[in-house]
């Protein structure tokens, strides 16, 4: 059986070129994988924790025994599936970075792409912080609901990028 659908990987919604919107792509891909295989979550967390350090298949095998990852799938084989999915959904700069990683080592490929996304996070976070503190004015009464919804989506993006959620009073001041 196919764990992750190749049609999903090649769809435009799941493609990533290494530019903006990396945080959104990260959340979308991670959510898709976890929905199809919840056992992948601790392995993804572990792979992401490596930072700039290369992750080898030997590291995966050693960690599997130490952590006792509870999965019906072999983590090494699951890494192959992750590698195939990433190979199909990454484009441009992100694909170039991914191709520098070892073939079939999806965990290291994932780690590398996540590190690339996180390097640009500070710039994105500053941009989002400015938008959160100075949202576009809502000029008409009938646009209030849509304006608040847009602001809530902006807050969600800000928090996904690592920004601290503002308290209720700060939200009110920003919207006023």
SULSUL-V346577 format. One record per pair of residues at least 24 apart in sequence whose ideal C-beta (glycine too) atoms are under 6 Angstrom apart, sorted by the first residue. I is the first residue (numbers start at 1). J is the second residue. If there is no record, write none. Layout:
# SULSUL-V346577
i->I j->J
i->I j->J
This chain:
# SULSUL-V346577
i->3 j->36
i->3 j->37
i->3 j->81
i->4 j->36
i->4 j->85
i->9 j->85
i->9 j->88
i->9 j->89
i->10 j->88
i->14 j->89
i->15 j->89
i->15 j->91
i->16 j->90
i->16 j->94
i->17 j->91
i->17 j->92
i->17 j->94
i->18 j->92
i->18 j->93
i->18 j->94
i->22 j->117
i->23 j->160
i->23 j->161
i->26 j->117
i->27 j->160
i->39 j->71
i->43 j->75
i->47 j->107
i->47 j->110
i->47 j->111
i->48 j->114
i->50 j->111
i->55 j->107
i->55 j->108
i->55 j->111
i->57 j->105
i->60 j->107
i->79 j->106
i->79 j->107
i->80 j->104
i->82 j->106
i->82 j->110
i->83 j->109
i->121 j->161
i->121 j->162
i->124 j->161
i->125 j->161
i->125 j->162
i->125 j->163
i->128 j->157
i->128 j->158
i->128 j->161
i->132 j->158
i->133 j->174
